[in-house]
Amino acid sequence: MSKSKQTKETDAEDVVTETTEPAGIAVTGSVSQFEELKQLIADSRQFTHEVHDAVVTRLVKAEAATADLASQVAAITPIPRNYPRTKEYTVKGGDTLTKIAKAELGQAGRFTEIATMNYDRYPSLKTDANAIQVGWVLRLPA
């Protein structure tokens, strides 16, 4: 980007015409207006850098706090629940919670009760209730 500058002397003050290439935009104003504009641009850049630095500092602090909180949450182990009147069932090959609920509780729709009762033992049940594995010992409502 090239610039050409022309200056004319007048009685009041110098008038400057500046043309920016390739756009060919011509701006006319006094020298003091150009100086003021240059200072505003410089101040704006400085302010932008200050805001950027402040945002980066806050993000770093937020990331550190988030990591600290995540490690604290990960350290929390679920409290084993005391379920009175329960029985246990050991998962066999081909079992699903729906099949177990139908066979043991009489209704396939009660699989959610089984999942809920076993979240503390098998947290993966929260995301996929049928991702059970052979050998798991599940609590069932009595």
Secondary structure by P-SEA (a helix, b strand, c coil): cbbbbbbbbcccbbbbbbbbcccbbbbbbcaaaaaaaaaaaaaaaaaaaaaaaaaaaaaaaaaaaaaaaaaaaaacccccccccbbbbbbbcccccaaaaaaaccccccaaaaaaaaccccccccccccccccccbbbbbcc
